[in-house]
Amino acid sequence: MSGQLNQVKIDNGLIVNGQRINDITDVKMESNVENLSKVTVTFLGEVDGLDNIDPASRYALKREPDEPCELTDEIETK
């Protein structure tokens, strides 16, 4: 483990290091006798650089049957 551990608080929601975590879909907490807990949090979010890419600028795989795949920045429309 590195340095100081994250501080987790349950107070009308889940707070980690003083910041409330919104849009949580699942939380799992496991505690042991060493006074440490393992916290697994699943939440919804928009990933910058992934979810907000303009569809026209996305890359597409272009290949002919029985040929190796080739990465291109062109999107075929049919």
Buried (B, 14 or more C-beta within 10 A) or exposed (E): EEEEEEEBEEEEEBBEEEEEBEEEEEBEEEEEEEEEEEEEBEEEEEEEEEEEEEEEEEEEEBEEEEEEEEEEEEEEEE
